[in-house]
Amino acid sequence: MNSQAMTLEQIREQGLAVLRTHLGIVGMVRFLQQSETGGGNYTEERYRWLGDPNLAELAKKIQMSHPDRENLT
């Protein structure tokens, strides 16, 4: 079958059939899980995790964690 003439649904069905044949059901599912899109809103979650530090706060944290911080200035 010519993939140019196939509908998206036909391509999807044939692709799943090939995966199932060559990887088995479990392998096919594991493969598909790798390409699933994530859920949620990363930007909102990031602000919950990190807050909204300004550049000066970030620079100070970096300097405080540097092993040679006494000689930084």
Residue frames as qw, qx, qy, qz and C-alpha x, y, z in Angstrom:
[[0.000, 0.890, 0.456, 0.000, 0.00, 0.00, 0.00],
 [0.395, 0.488, -0.017, 0.779, 1.34, 3.44, -0.94],
 [0.345, -0.470, -0.514, 0.629, 1.78, 5.52, 2.22],
 [0.008, -0.059, 0.138, 0.989, 1.12, 8.68, 0.21],
 [0.420, -0.263, -0.546, -0.675, -2.40, 7.44, -0.58],
 [0.448, -0.355, -0.788, 0.230, -3.14, 6.14, 2.92],
 [0.330, -0.820, -0.151, -0.442, -5.26, 8.07, 5.40],
 [0.059, -0.604, 0.594, -0.529, -3.74, 9.00, 8.74],
 [0.794, -0.255, 0.354, -0.423, -5.88, 6.33, 10.39],
 [0.956, 0.268, -0.117, 0.001, -4.58, 3.68, 7.96],
 [0.432, 0.606, -0.512, 0.429, -0.98, 4.74, 8.62],
 [0.398, -0.515, 0.524, -0.549, -1.61, 4.58, 12.37],
 [0.932, -0.072, 0.195, -0.297, -3.18, 1.11, 12.14],
 [0.864, 0.401, -0.254, 0.169, -0.39, -0.25, 9.96],
 [0.172, 0.654, -0.537, 0.504, 2.26, 1.29, 12.20],
 [0.615, -0.413, 0.470, -0.480, 0.71, -0.30, 15.29],
 [0.982, 0.124, 0.024, -0.137, 0.51, -3.65, 13.49],
 [0.655, 0.539, -0.416, 0.327, 4.23, -3.50, 12.60],
 [0.141, -0.593, 0.565, -0.555, 5.16, -2.55, 16.16],
 [0.822, -0.229, 0.318, -0.414, 3.02, -5.34, 17.57],
 [0.946, 0.289, -0.145, 0.003, 4.52, -7.87, 15.15],
 [0.602, 0.516, -0.419, 0.442, 8.14, -6.93, 15.79],
 [0.006, -0.460, 0.553, -0.694, 8.05, -5.91, 19.45],
 [0.315, -0.354, -0.866, 0.160, 5.10, -7.83, 20.84],
 [0.263, -0.816, -0.433, -0.279, 2.29, -6.21, 22.80],
 [0.574, -0.711, -0.143, 0.380, 4.44, -5.26, 25.81],
 [0.515, -0.134, 0.251, 0.809, 7.23, -3.85, 23.64],
 [0.107, 0.574, 0.479, 0.656, 4.73, -1.90, 21.57],
 [0.375, -0.859, -0.339, -0.075, 3.17, -0.36, 24.67],
 [0.608, -0.548, 0.013, 0.575, 6.59, 0.51, 26.11],
 [0.406, 0.159, 0.368, 0.821, 7.57, 2.16, 22.83],
 [0.068, -0.712, -0.463, -0.523, 4.35, 4.17, 22.67],
 [0.501, -0.790, -0.286, 0.207, 4.75, 5.32, 26.28],
 [0.566, -0.241, 0.101, 0.782, 8.06, 6.94, 25.36],
 [0.157, 0.215, 0.365, 0.892, 6.39, 9.29, 22.93],
 [0.192, -0.752, -0.630, -0.030, 3.31, 10.19, 24.95],
 [0.077, 0.616, -0.074, 0.781, 2.89, 13.87, 25.64],
 [0.260, -0.137, -0.702, 0.649, 2.99, 14.85, 29.28],
 [0.217, -0.764, -0.558, -0.240, 0.16, 16.38, 31.18],
 [0.431, -0.707, -0.271, 0.491, -0.10, 19.47, 33.27],
 [0.264, 0.937, 0.010, 0.229, 1.37, 22.91, 32.88],
 [0.772, 0.026, -0.234, 0.591, 5.15, 22.96, 33.29],
 [0.161, 0.526, -0.103, 0.829, 5.31, 26.73, 33.71],
 [0.575, -0.631, -0.032, -0.519, 2.83, 26.75, 36.60],
 [0.929, -0.301, -0.170, 0.136, 4.54, 23.78, 38.24],
 [0.628, 0.289, -0.210, 0.691, 7.94, 25.41, 37.86],
 [0.117, -0.618, 0.132, -0.766, 6.77, 28.53, 39.70],
 [0.798, -0.528, -0.069, -0.281, 5.40, 26.34, 42.49],
 [0.916, -0.095, -0.159, 0.357, 8.74, 24.53, 42.81],
 [0.599, 0.140, -0.073, 0.785, 11.11, 27.46, 42.37],
 [0.101, -0.781, -0.301, 0.538, 9.09, 30.54, 43.12],
 [0.476, 0.819, 0.169, 0.273, 10.06, 33.59, 41.14],
 [0.599, -0.552, 0.036, 0.579, 13.61, 34.48, 42.22],
 [0.325, 0.935, -0.079, -0.119, 15.21, 37.55, 40.72],
 [0.734, 0.534, -0.305, 0.287, 18.65, 37.58, 39.11],
 [0.040, -0.689, 0.527, -0.495, 20.38, 38.95, 42.22],
 [0.781, -0.337, 0.392, -0.349, 18.95, 36.11, 44.37],
 [0.968, 0.248, -0.002, 0.038, 20.09, 33.51, 41.87],
 [0.480, 0.672, -0.405, 0.393, 23.58, 35.00, 41.63],
 [0.337, -0.623, 0.525, -0.472, 23.89, 35.01, 45.43],
 [0.925, -0.137, 0.279, -0.218, 22.80, 31.34, 45.67],
 [0.858, 0.447, -0.162, 0.193, 25.33, 30.38, 43.00],
 [0.217, 0.708, -0.479, 0.471, 28.11, 32.27, 44.73],
 [0.576, -0.511, 0.468, -0.435, 27.23, 30.74, 48.12],
 [0.967, -0.006, 0.231, -0.103, 27.36, 27.21, 46.68],
 [0.636, 0.666, -0.352, 0.168, 30.68, 27.73, 44.86],
 [0.877, -0.275, -0.228, 0.322, 33.55, 25.86, 46.58],
 [0.528, 0.017, -0.085, 0.845, 35.85, 28.89, 46.28],
 [0.054, -0.851, -0.467, -0.234, 33.24, 31.46, 47.31],
 [0.448, -0.738, -0.095, 0.496, 35.62, 33.49, 49.50],
 [0.371, -0.294, 0.395, 0.787, 37.57, 34.56, 46.42],
 [0.201, 0.547, 0.657, 0.477, 34.51, 35.51, 44.35],
 [0.037, -0.831, -0.354, 0.428, 33.71, 39.22, 44.16]]
